[in-house]
Every structure is written in structure tokens, then in C-alpha cells.
Amino acid sequence: MSDNNNKIQRNLWENPWGYVESFFIGFGLIITGLFLEVFSTSKNTFTISYPYNVIFLVGYILLLFVLFKWFSNSQIIRWLTKVPASISSIALVTLMVMIMGIIPQVSSQNDLINNLGLNHITSNWAFLLILFQFLTCLGLISIKRILQFKWSNFGFILNHVGLFLALTAGILGTGDLQRLSINVYENEPSWVATDAQKNEVELPFAFYLKDFLIDEYNPKLALVDNKTGSIAHNDGKNLYLVEKGETYFFKNFEVKIDDFLPNAIRFGMRYETVNEIGSPPAAKISVKNIATDATQTGWISSGSFRYPYESLKISEDYSVVMTIPEVKKFSSDIDILTKEGERISTVLEVNKPFNYKGWEIYQLSYDDKMGKWSDLSVLELVRDPWLPVIYIGIFMMIAGAIYMFWMGNKITKNQ
């Protein structure tokens, strides 16, 4: 009986390779990649850009065709087109993605994480090698189904080719991805942007900022502890919106807002509305001590980069202050000036980009110190020429899923 079991049992690395051998190879690729990370002299992200990425992609696809067409009987090619190789590579890619989700993808104080490159998984050699194995399996299986084409396999082909395109375009496209920022000042054309390394990049067009606009919420009232300088607790309600005529209660004090001026400066004993750069909001308030029935009146202001803030001391323990207004939204009214003499007008808002000749133009920030008087708008420009290829791959996967669903329903109805 034992002799029969020995004959049935398959030895390790015996043809055909199964799941055990596949995971051995996969972990071997990961360990090799981690060694490359540790001993690599350059810690820069590995990328290739146009035209080398296009040449690489075409050459890679041709190589897969050649390998399948003329070397399909070899042990390694047969293994790469089988389920164990695909499943093991998918499992290990998933493992690397899980590590990426657990370990922050930023510079770490842990030397082991930094040396193994676990804080930049997407450009880690271990991840790239196991992903390369998965793409090779995917490509060879797709070629196999294409060369043995049947309409029943059409959905399968769309799914696999689409995934292959989306992944390879996402990896190879990183070298051509441009993410720039540019400072644009009112009434001045700007065409020189900077990248993440602060290198200057001259754009093929210019920006002209006609106006930078900020909408703000009204400031808020707060009761501050004079000893600590912190906002006093008030039964969970510490801040109140400043609106003329409103009355609020802070501990034993009744605070009424007699007047509110969005833009004002002090003239003697009062504030007056002005249309001047840096003029902060101000409010006249009446504070009644409920315990003693004593009332006092005064002005408070949030201040600005140009004028100091002003608070009202209402007791030895507390003062009433006005917070700096929060920004509701900000936008840039710009013109895009081309070398051909075109002038394209648009308004940029946060999360509402404008697309121009492959560039996604975003409203990024402004001069925080100047606030609503900022004459500077910071824009972000993103250009990814491989994005259409990624979209094509995604749409192919969707089409493949729809086709297989339709074919499944058709077969069910015919039964």
C-alpha cells in the first residue's frame, strides 16, 4: 500500500509545476526585489519616459507573442499559462498592496522600512517584479485565447486584454506624468511652473489672473480664559456665528451683537466701514452679567495682516473674542494665453478643474497671510498622456463583463 502512495505522490519541481512551486517562485521574486532595494545605490523611483516606455511596451508584447508561438512547449511558458502561476502572482500582488495600506507611504523613521522600500511600494523592486510576473501570465493567457479565438471567449479576451492595458499603462505612464504648480499674480502673465523638485518648467501657454475671489463665512464669537488663553467650555457650544441682532449666552453672560461690519477699521472710539485692503470684520457687542445685572458695551475685531485683533474683557477671568473668518470657497478668474494669440477665459474653483490640451488645471491655494486680499493664486497642472490608454483598458473590462453576462443569460434561456 505504501509503494502505491509513493508512486502517486508528486515530487517538488516535477512537471507540471503546481501551487507550491508557484509560491516558491513568487516569494523568490519578492526576496530578490527586497535585496535590490537594500543594495541599490540609487533610491530614486525607477521610471522610463517617452519614447522608451512605448518601445518597451511594443517590445514586451512582441516578446510575449514570440514566447507563446515558438516556445509554448517549454516548462516555464507552460507554467506561466496555467492557473497556479496566475493565482500565486495575484495573491502576492494583493499581499504587497495590503502592506502598502498598512505602512504609510512616506519617509519613515524606521530604518528597516526605509531600507526595504516598504514606504514606496508602487516603485518597490519587489512589487514591480511580482507584478511583472502577473502581467506576463496575463499577456500569455490573452495571446493564447486570441490565437485560439472563439466567440464564446470574446468576453474573457476583453477582460484580460483590458486589465493588461490598464496595468501596463499605469506603470509605464508614470515617467510621462507631469504634476506642476505655478504662482499666478493678478494682472501679470505667468508661464513658468515648478515641479516637485523645484525645477522650472516653461509651459507652452501662459496664465493671466484677472481676479482672485474669496467668499468667507461670518466670523464667530468665543469666550476665552484670560489665564490660559484657551477657549472656555460652554456646555458643548463654544463658538457662535456673528450676526447682527443675535443674542448668545456664555456661562453667566448674555452677549448681544448690536452691529456687525464685514470690513472696518477703528476711528477713535468706534469702527467704521471702509473699502480698504486689510480691513478686518468688527462687531459692537453688549455683555450683561446675569448675576450682577451689570452691562458693558465694546467693539471686537478678528484683526488681519494689517490691523491687530481686538477683544473685550468682561471679567477678571474671561474675554470675548472674534475668530478669523473661515473660507467658504475661493476661485480664480483667469485667461489662458496661447502662442497662437488665443485667449481662453475660465473660472477655476477647488475640485472643479479645467481641461486644456491634455492638462488638468486645478485651483490649489493662495496667499494665506493676505487672505481675501490675496493677489496670488496657486494653480496645479497635471498631465498624464497615458490616461486614455488606462480608460480604454477599463472600458474593455466593462464591455467584457457585459458580454459574458449577456452570453450567460443567452445560454440559460436556450437550456
Solvent accessible surface area in square Angstrom, and as a share of the most:
residue,aa,sasa,rsa
1,M,185,0.82
2,S,75,0.48
3,D,97,0.50
4,N,83,0.43
5,N,84,0.43
6,N,101,0.52
7,K,164,0.70
8,I,141,0.71
9,Q,131,0.58
10,R,101,0.37
11,N,106,0.54
12,L,95,0.47
13,W,115,0.40
14,E,76,0.34
15,N,81,0.42
16,P,86,0.54
17,W,52,0.18
18,G,15,0.15
19,Y,108,0.41
20,V,85,0.49
21,E,0,0.00
22,S,0,0.00
23,F,62,0.26
24,F,115,0.48
25,I,44,0.22
26,G,0,0.00
27,F,93,0.39
28,G,33,0.32
29,L,50,0.25
30,I,14,0.07
31,I,94,0.48
32,T,68,0.39
33,G,0,0.00
34,L,41,0.20
35,F,119,0.49
36,L,78,0.39
37,E,10,0.04
38,V,61,0.35
39,F,147,0.61
40,S,38,0.24
41,T,144,0.83
42,S,62,0.40
43,K,119,0.51
44,N,129,0.66
45,T,84,0.49
46,F,110,0.46
47,T,64,0.37
48,I,49,0.25
49,S,49,0.32
50,Y,150,0.57
51,P,59,0.37
52,Y,149,0.57
53,N,0,0.00
54,V,58,0.33
55,I,108,0.55
56,F,97,0.40
57,L,22,0.11
58,V,78,0.45
59,G,36,0.34
60,Y,15,0.06
61,I,55,0.28
62,L,107,0.53
63,L,92,0.46
64,L,3,0.02
65,F,74,0.31
66,V,62,0.35
67,L,45,0.22
68,F,27,0.11
69,K,120,0.51
70,W,178,0.63
71,F,107,0.44
72,S,38,0.25
73,N,136,0.70
74,S,43,0.28
75,Q,54,0.24
76,I,95,0.48
77,I,8,0.04
78,R,103,0.38
79,W,9,0.03
80,L,15,0.08
81,T,21,0.12
82,K,92,0.39
83,V,92,0.53
84,P,20,0.13
85,A,0,0.00
86,S,17,0.11
87,I,79,0.40
88,S,0,0.00
89,S,0,0.00
90,I,81,0.41
91,A,42,0.32
92,L,4,0.02
93,V,24,0.14
94,T,66,0.38
95,L,72,0.36
96,M,4,0.02
97,V,65,0.37
98,M,110,0.49
99,I,43,0.22
100,M,58,0.26
101,G,70,0.67
102,I,134,0.68
103,I,30,0.15
104,P,96,0.61
105,Q,66,0.30
106,V,99,0.57
107,S,104,0.67
108,S,31,0.20
109,Q,185,0.82
110,N,73,0.37
111,D,102,0.53
112,L,117,0.58
113,I,34,0.17
114,N,48,0.24
115,N,74,0.38
116,L,38,0.19
117,G,0,0.00
118,L,28,0.14
119,N,18,0.09
120,H,63,0.28
121,I,1,0.00
122,T,87,0.51
123,S,16,0.10
124,N,0,0.00
125,W,79,0.28
126,A,0,0.00
127,F,21,0.09
128,L,30,0.15
129,L,42,0.21
130,I,0,0.00
131,L,10,0.05
132,F,99,0.41
133,Q,11,0.05
134,F,22,0.09
135,L,8,0.04
136,T,13,0.08
137,C,1,0.00
138,L,10,0.05
139,G,4,0.04
140,L,0,0.00
141,I,26,0.13
142,S,5,0.03
143,I,9,0.05
144,K,58,0.25
145,R,72,0.26
146,I,72,0.37
147,L,86,0.43
148,Q,100,0.44
149,F,91,0.38
150,K,128,0.54
151,W,167,0.58
152,S,77,0.50
153,N,31,0.16
154,F,61,0.25
155,G,0,0.00
156,F,46,0.19
157,I,14,0.07
158,L,27,0.14
159,N,30,0.15
160,H,42,0.19
161,V,32,0.18
162,G,0,0.00
163,L,55,0.27
164,F,14,0.06
165,L,39,0.19
166,A,14,0.11
167,L,52,0.26
168,T,6,0.03
169,A,1,0.01
170,G,32,0.30
171,I,55,0.28
172,L,14,0.07
173,G,4,0.04
174,T,70,0.41
175,G,24,0.23
176,D,20,0.10
177,L,72,0.36
178,Q,61,0.27
179,R,132,0.48
180,L,6,0.03
181,S,38,0.24
182,I,3,0.02
183,N,80,0.41
184,V,0,0.00
185,Y,89,0.34
186,E,50,0.23
187,N,103,0.53
188,E,95,0.42
189,P,69,0.44
190,S,19,0.12
191,W,111,0.39
192,V,62,0.36
193,A,1,0.00
194,T,44,0.26
195,D,36,0.19
196,A,88,0.68
197,Q,133,0.59
198,K,163,0.69
199,N,83,0.43
200,E,135,0.61
201,V,41,0.24
202,E,125,0.56
203,L,7,0.03
204,P,73,0.46
205,F,10,0.04
206,A,13,0.10
207,F,0,0.00
208,Y,50,0.19
209,L,0,0.00
210,K,79,0.33
211,D,57,0.30
212,F,8,0.04
213,L,91,0.45
214,I,22,0.11
215,D,63,0.33
216,E,53,0.24
217,Y,106,0.40
218,N,53,0.27
219,P,5,0.03
220,K,58,0.25
221,L,0,0.00
222,A,0,0.00
223,L,1,0.01
224,V,24,0.14
225,D,37,0.19
226,N,55,0.28
227,K,171,0.72
228,T,100,0.58
229,G,55,0.53
230,S,61,0.39
231,I,77,0.39
232,A,12,0.09
233,H,147,0.66
234,N,14,0.07
235,D,153,0.79
236,G,76,0.73
237,K,106,0.45
238,N,46,0.24
239,L,62,0.31
240,Y,31,0.12
241,L,67,0.33
242,V,0,0.00
243,E,69,0.31
244,K,138,0.58
245,G,50,0.48
246,E,72,0.32
247,T,54,0.32
248,Y,32,0.12
249,F,106,0.44
250,F,1,0.00
251,K,95,0.40
252,N,94,0.48
253,F,14,0.06
254,E,52,0.23
255,V,0,0.00
256,K,92,0.39
257,I,0,0.00
258,D,47,0.24
259,D,39,0.20
260,F,31,0.13
261,L,27,0.13
262,P,72,0.45
263,N,45,0.23
264,A,0,0.00
265,I,21,0.11
266,R,93,0.34
267,F,91,0.38
268,G,62,0.60
269,M,172,0.77
270,R,128,0.47
271,Y,17,0.06
272,E,66,0.30
273,T,88,0.51
274,V,31,0.18
275,N,163,0.83
276,E,62,0.28
277,I,103,0.52
278,G,0,0.00
279,S,1,0.01
280,P,3,0.02
281,P,8,0.05
282,A,0,0.00
283,A,0,0.00
284,K,73,0.31
285,I,0,0.00
286,S,25,0.16
287,V,3,0.02
288,K,71,0.30
289,N,37,0.19
290,I,91,0.46
291,A,83,0.64
292,T,92,0.53
293,D,98,0.51
294,A,61,0.47
295,T,86,0.50
296,Q,70,0.31
297,T,74,0.43
298,G,13,0.13
299,W,30,0.11
300,I,0,0.00
301,S,1,0.00
302,S,8,0.05
303,G,10,0.09
304,S,35,0.22
305,F,93,0.39
306,R,126,0.46
307,Y,58,0.22
308,P,111,0.70
309,Y,148,0.56
310,E,49,0.22
311,S,45,0.29
312,L,26,0.13
313,K,113,0.48
314,I,14,0.07
315,S,37,0.24
316,E,140,0.63
317,D,65,0.34
318,Y,44,0.17
319,S,11,0.07
320,V,0,0.00
321,V,27,0.16
322,M,11,0.05
323,T,39,0.22
324,I,132,0.67
325,P,18,0.12
326,E,101,0.45
327,V,55,0.32
328,K,109,0.46
329,K,98,0.41
330,F,32,0.13
331,S,9,0.06
332,S,0,0.00
333,D,39,0.20
334,I,0,0.00
335,D,4,0.02
336,I,0,0.00
337,L,41,0.20
338,T,17,0.10
339,K,161,0.68
340,E,133,0.60
341,G,66,0.63
342,E,90,0.41
343,R,143,0.52
344,I,47,0.24
345,S,71,0.46
346,T,21,0.12
347,V,82,0.47
348,L,0,0.00
349,E,40,0.18
350,V,65,0.37
351,N,131,0.67
352,K,128,0.54
353,P,58,0.36
354,F,58,0.24
355,N,87,0.44
356,Y,18,0.07
357,K,138,0.59
358,G,43,0.41
359,W,18,0.06
360,E,51,0.23
361,I,0,0.00
362,Y,70,0.26
363,Q,7,0.03
364,L,85,0.42
365,S,39,0.25
366,Y,33,0.12
367,D,44,0.23
368,D,112,0.58
369,K,174,0.74
370,M,50,0.22
371,G,18,0.18
372,K,53,0.23
373,W,57,0.20
374,S,3,0.02
375,D,67,0.34
376,L,25,0.12
377,S,0,0.00
378,V,22,0.13
379,L,0,0.00
380,E,32,0.15
381,L,0,0.00
382,V,21,0.12
383,R,85,0.31
384,D,37,0.19
385,P,56,0.35
386,W,20,0.07
387,L,64,0.32
388,P,76,0.48
389,V,44,0.25
390,I,33,0.17
391,Y,107,0.41
392,I,92,0.47
393,G,0,0.00
394,I,65,0.33
395,F,131,0.54
396,M,42,0.19
397,M,52,0.23
398,I,87,0.44
399,A,45,0.35
400,G,0,0.00
401,A,53,0.41
402,I,111,0.56
403,Y,39,0.15
404,M,84,0.37
405,F,141,0.59
406,W,133,0.47
407,M,41,0.18
408,G,33,0.32
409,N,63,0.32
410,K,95,0.40
411,I,93,0.47
412,T,91,0.53
413,K,168,0.71
414,N,118,0.61
415,Q,174,0.77
